[in-house]
Amino acid sequence: MAEPFWLVRPRHDGGSDYVRFLPSQEAVEVREGSHLPPQMPLLKRRQWLPLKEAEDCRRHLQQEGGFRSSEPLF
């Protein structure tokens, strides 16, 4: 995971849940939130994970959480 990576899951109200992975040299910042345009995105959780844990998290969200890779939402 060398570049920012987005996962998105549509919601029933027309909005989206998102997870953004932003790697740095030592860890990966993981931001989880929701977005319902035209409102500002809502940040629900932010954490730093080691690269291996971030990869496992991404894989789990895609396989079990219904998230799909996406272009940035905003």
Secondary structure as a PSIPRED ss2 file (coil, helix, strand):
# PSIPRED VFORMAT (PSIPRED V4.0)

   1 M C   1.000  0.000  0.000
   2 A C   1.000  0.000  0.000
   3 E C   1.000  0.000  0.000
   4 P C   1.000  0.000  0.000
   5 F E   0.000  0.000  1.000
   6 W E   0.000  0.000  1.000
   7 L E   0.000  0.000  1.000
   8 V E   0.000  0.000  1.000
   9 R E   0.000  0.000  1.000
  10 P E   0.000  0.000  1.000
  11 R C   1.000  0.000  0.000
  12 H C   1.000  0.000  0.000
  13 D C   1.000  0.000  0.000
  14 G C   1.000  0.000  0.000
  15 G C   1.000  0.000  0.000
  16 S E   0.000  0.000  1.000
  17 D E   0.000  0.000  1.000
  18 Y E   0.000  0.000  1.000
  19 V E   0.000  0.000  1.000
  20 R E   0.000  0.000  1.000
  21 F E   0.000  0.000  1.000
  22 L E   0.000  0.000  1.000
  23 P E   0.000  0.000  1.000
  24 S C   1.000  0.000  0.000
  25 Q C   1.000  0.000  0.000
  26 E C   1.000  0.000  0.000
  27 A C   1.000  0.000  0.000
  28 V E   0.000  0.000  1.000
  29 E E   0.000  0.000  1.000
  30 V E   0.000  0.000  1.000
  31 R E   0.000  0.000  1.000
  32 E E   0.000  0.000  1.000
  33 G E   0.000  0.000  1.000
  34 S E   0.000  0.000  1.000
  35 H E   0.000  0.000  1.000
  36 L C   1.000  0.000  0.000
  37 P C   1.000  0.000  0.000
  38 P C   1.000  0.000  0.000
  39 Q C   1.000  0.000  0.000
  40 M C   1.000  0.000  0.000
  41 P C   1.000  0.000  0.000
  42 L E   0.000  0.000  1.000
  43 L E   0.000  0.000  1.000
  44 K E   0.000  0.000  1.000
  45 R E   0.000  0.000  1.000
  46 R E   0.000  0.000  1.000
  47 Q E   0.000  0.000  1.000
  48 W E   0.000  0.000  1.000
  49 L E   0.000  0.000  1.000
  50 P C   1.000  0.000  0.000
  51 L H   0.000  1.000  0.000
  52 K H   0.000  1.000  0.000
  53 E H   0.000  1.000  0.000
  54 A H   0.000  1.000  0.000
  55 E H   0.000  1.000  0.000
  56 D H   0.000  1.000  0.000
  57 C H   0.000  1.000  0.000
  58 R H   0.000  1.000  0.000
  59 R H   0.000  1.000  0.000
  60 H H   0.000  1.000  0.000
  61 L H   0.000  1.000  0.000
  62 Q H   0.000  1.000  0.000
  63 Q H   0.000  1.000  0.000
  64 E H   0.000  1.000  0.000
  65 G C   1.000  0.000  0.000
  66 G C   1.000  0.000  0.000
  67 F C   1.000  0.000  0.000
  68 R E   0.000  0.000  1.000
  69 S E   0.000  0.000  1.000
  70 S E   0.000  0.000  1.000
  71 E C   1.000  0.000  0.000
  72 P C   1.000  0.000  0.000
  73 L C   1.000  0.000  0.000
  74 F C   1.000  0.000  0.000
